[in-house]
Amino acid sequence: MSKIVLGNPPGSATGIAGKTGPAAVAGPWALGQLYENAGQGGGMEPVHLLQRLIRFPSVNPPGNEAACVRYIADLLRQAGLHPLLVGKSPDRQNLVVRLTGKGLAPPFLMYGHADVVGIEGQQWRYPPFAGVEAEGFVWGRGALDMKGGLAMMISALLRLTREGFTPAGDIILAVVCDEEDQGAFGAQYLTAEHAGLFRGVRYAISELGGFSICLAGRRLYPIMVSEKQRCSLRVKIAGPGGHSSLAARGGIMAVLARILQRLDRRPLPVHITPPVRIMLEAIASALPFPVRPLPWLLSKPFCAEFLLARIDERLDFFKSLFRNTATPTAVRGGSRLNLVPSEILLDLDGRLVPGFRPETLIREIRNLLQEDVEIDLIHFLPGPMELDMGLFSALSAVLQELDPQGRPVPFVGSGVSDARFFCTLGVQTFGFTPMLLPPEIDFAKLVHGADERIPVPALHFGAEAVYRLLKRL
């Protein structure tokens, strides 16, 4: 059987043609002029805003997000809003602001993080903290993850404020710190210490989703409705130490080598969870024949093993949605060149599929390794458990207004986000930072990678989509 491959949507690698609205003729490229005209003097044009956000080097650790957050607060104050800044330390601030509505609907939340990952060992075409606009892109760390998303949200909120629009329910924007680490200074702190700020919120948008992908000639917009759970484990390998000159065979170094090889070559068992099944059904309905049955076959565990091995490598992130994973990230053991250690510690970054518990992952790893080692749970924070799709139709409608050829589909995230904290308040988060991307752009590889960048038209597309969603709510 041949590989399942990506492909360009028929007749439309770059443009869309809706019937009404600013994208009617020229597609999302027309949206740039709309924001340029509406945003003069208001600080709301998303490209300029994103460039300014990128220029704050809020690399986590240590974060130092406060300067970036204060800049956003100043923009909001100039628009007549009243942002609140709270944090565990002066350098790790969070912002919450509310556009008061008519009280006819529950409050709605949009949130994003101001911190970014580092650039160690990467070679960039343009300086990563300069926010350069070149070649049709805005370049820089955070352009996709997720200062670009923040620029969309802030721009849309400022545009509503400038228009004097009063929503049916309050609109809340939260800009948080520390998402790229453990969230202790950001969303975890906010939801634990300032939960009252989000009272009554049922739905939220944040990262990661709404960006286009091309599959079997169709353009899909995956919207994240659930995500995997982080589960950190430590494998302890013990054995007799001794002098390294004895050249002993089969010691704990050999055990470590076998463990690493098995983790690399043998995937853990397939699990078809309810969110993944919903995702597969939606993808199947969006695809043409003869590939339409493939997502249905993926929902059958006995077929999934075979098919997952044949999916295009550009969809590697998709494969991890069907399995718990355990990735080796750190090894500690030994302190002297001439001494064989008696203990080695191997840390595993585990990710559980929705609804599963650490005991399942530990059991699966034991069955895989077949070694006499100790496996300890280091950290586990449950992710969203209940799935509420109530906002999905509104998100889909907005995307299809802007791109009638696109098909929104629910999606399960392979990583973890701040949704795991907001779900403790009963908030269902949808990944919705929309982008119509050229087929050659590999979103997954650019996030956290060198030359992270966002197409200027995609940024305008996202800002317009968020704006229309807020008006629809």
Sequence and secondary structure as in RCSB ss.txt:
>XXXX:A:sequence
MSKIVLGNPPGSATGIAGKTGPAAVAGPWALGQLYENAGQGGGMEPVHLLQRLIRFPSVNPPGNEAACVRYIADL
LRQAGLHPLLVGKSPDRQNLVVRLTGKGLAPPFLMYGHADVVGIEGQQWRYPPFAGVEAEGFVWGRGALDMKGGL
AMMISALLRLTREGFTPAGDIILAVVCDEEDQGAFGAQYLTAEHAGLFRGVRYAISELGGFSICLAGRRLYPIMV
SEKQRCSLRVKIAGPGGHSSLAARGGIMAVLARILQRLDRRPLPVHITPPVRIMLEAIASALPFPVRPLPWLLSK
PFCAEFLLARIDERLDFFKSLFRNTATPTAVRGGSRLNLVPSEILLDLDGRLVPGFRPETLIREIRNLLQEDVEI
DLIHFLPGPMELDMGLFSALSAVLQELDPQGRPVPFVGSGVSDARFFCTLGVQTFGFTPMLLPPEIDFAKLVHGA
DERIPVPALHFGAEAVYRLLKRL
>XXXX:A:secstr
   B B   TT SS    SSSTTTTTGGGGHHHHHHHHTTTTT  HHHHHHHHHTS  BTTT  THHHHHHHHHH
HHHTT   EEEEEETTEEEEEEEE   SSS  EEEEEE  B   TT   SS TTS  EETTEEESTTTTTTHHHH
HHHHHHHHHHHHHT   SS EEEEEES TTTTSTTTHHHHHHH GGGGTT  EEEESS  B EEETTEEEEEEEE
EE EEEEEEEEEE   EEGGG  SSSHHHHHHHHHHHHHH    B   HHHHHHHHHHHHHS TTTTHHHHHHTS
HHHHHHHHTTB GGGHHHHGGGB EEEEEEEE    TTEE SEEEEEEEEEE TT  HHHHHHHHHHHH S  EE
EEEEE     S   TTHHHHHHHHHHH TT EEEEEEESS  THHHHGGGT EEEE   B   TT  HHHHTTST
T EEEHHHHHHHHHHHHHHHHH 
